[in-house]
């Protein structure tokens, strides 16, 4: 946000954080829950987006972002988690996506 890292690096970070949040939500969400299909579709979208980001290496982004991505995927991040409602995680995912992708990402009416 303050211009010290590139937009590509922020997108890379957003992808890793949001995809992990969706994975954790899906681990605990019962299949009969009304949001099951929605989170399933989100998982498919993140899988497709993951193909784009698979071309990146952590050395391709700023060190501060690479370190955050390592923390997200490390076992040490488990102890730093706090309870958050799944809706808040998904709302945050969407809010940040809109900030990072803006005009290039049109999801249809509404």
C-alpha positions as CSV (number, residue, x, y, z in Angstrom):
1,X,0.0,0.0,0.0
2,X,2.8,2.4,0.8
3,X,4.6,1.7,-2.5
4,X,7.5,-0.2,-1.1
5,X,6.5,-3.4,-2.9
6,X,5.2,-4.0,-6.4
7,X,1.6,-4.7,-7.2
8,X,2.6,-8.1,-8.6
9,X,4.2,-9.0,-5.2
10,X,1.0,-7.9,-3.4
11,X,-1.1,-10.1,-5.7
12,X,1.3,-13.0,-5.0
13,X,0.9,-12.5,-1.3
14,X,-2.9,-12.1,-1.6
15,X,-3.1,-15.3,-3.5
16,X,-1.2,-17.3,-0.9
17,X,-3.1,-15.9,2.1
18,X,-6.5,-16.2,0.5
19,X,-6.0,-19.6,-0.9
20,X,-4.9,-20.9,2.5
21,X,-7.9,-19.3,4.1
22,X,-10.3,-21.0,1.7
23,X,-8.5,-24.3,2.3
24,X,-8.9,-24.0,6.0
25,X,-12.6,-23.0,5.7
26,X,-13.2,-26.0,3.5
27,X,-11.6,-28.3,6.0
28,X,-14.2,-27.5,8.7
29,X,-17.2,-26.7,6.6
30,X,-19.8,-29.5,6.4
31,X,-20.9,-30.5,2.9
32,X,-24.5,-29.6,3.7
33,X,-23.6,-26.0,4.7
34,X,-25.1,-23.4,2.3
35,X,-21.6,-22.0,1.5
36,X,-20.2,-25.4,0.5
37,X,-20.7,-25.0,-3.3
38,X,-19.4,-21.4,-3.1
39,X,-16.2,-22.4,-1.4
40,X,-15.8,-25.3,-3.8
41,X,-16.0,-22.8,-6.7
42,X,-13.5,-20.5,-4.9
43,X,-11.1,-23.5,-4.6
44,X,-11.4,-24.1,-8.3
45,X,-10.6,-20.4,-9.0
46,X,-7.6,-20.5,-6.7
47,X,-6.4,-23.6,-8.4
48,X,-6.6,-21.9,-11.8
49,X,-4.9,-18.8,-10.4
50,X,-2.3,-21.0,-8.8
51,X,-1.2,-22.1,-12.3
52,X,-0.4,-18.4,-13.1
53,X,1.5,-17.9,-9.9
54,X,3.4,-21.2,-10.2
55,X,5.7,-19.4,-12.7
56,X,6.8,-17.1,-9.9
57,X,9.5,-18.1,-7.4
58,X,9.8,-16.4,-4.0
59,X,13.0,-14.8,-5.3
60,X,11.0,-13.0,-8.0
61,X,9.2,-10.9,-5.4
62,X,10.4,-8.5,-2.7
63,X,12.0,-10.2,0.3
64,X,9.4,-8.9,2.8
65,X,6.6,-10.5,0.7
66,X,8.6,-13.8,0.2
67,X,9.1,-14.0,4.0
68,X,5.3,-13.5,4.6
69,X,4.5,-16.2,2.1
70,X,7.0,-18.6,3.9
71,X,5.3,-17.8,7.2
72,X,1.8,-18.5,5.8
73,X,3.0,-21.9,4.6
74,X,5.2,-22.8,7.7
75,X,4.1,-24.8,10.6
76,X,5.1,-21.8,12.9
77,X,2.2,-19.8,11.5
78,X,-0.3,-22.3,13.2
79,X,0.6,-20.9,16.6
80,X,0.0,-17.3,15.5
81,X,-3.5,-17.9,14.2
82,X,-6.5,-16.4,16.0
83,X,-10.1,-17.4,15.6
84,X,-11.9,-15.6,12.8
85,X,-15.3,-16.1,11.3
86,X,-15.2,-17.7,7.8
87,X,-17.3,-14.9,6.4
88,X,-14.8,-12.3,7.6
89,X,-12.0,-14.2,5.9
90,X,-14.0,-14.4,2.6
91,X,-15.0,-10.7,2.8
92,X,-11.4,-9.7,3.4
93,X,-10.3,-11.9,0.4
94,X,-12.8,-10.1,-1.8
95,X,-12.0,-6.6,-0.6
96,X,-8.3,-7.0,-1.1
97,X,-8.9,-8.7,-4.5
98,X,-10.9,-5.6,-5.6
99,X,-8.1,-3.3,-4.4
100,X,-5.4,-5.3,-6.2
101,X,-7.1,-6.2,-9.4
102,X,-9.7,-3.4,-9.8
103,X,-10.7,-2.8,-13.4
104,X,-9.0,-5.9,-14.9
105,X,-11.3,-8.1,-12.9
106,X,-14.9,-7.9,-13.9
107,X,-17.1,-10.6,-12.3
108,X,-20.3,-9.8,-14.0
109,X,-23.4,-7.8,-12.9
110,X,-23.5,-6.3,-9.4
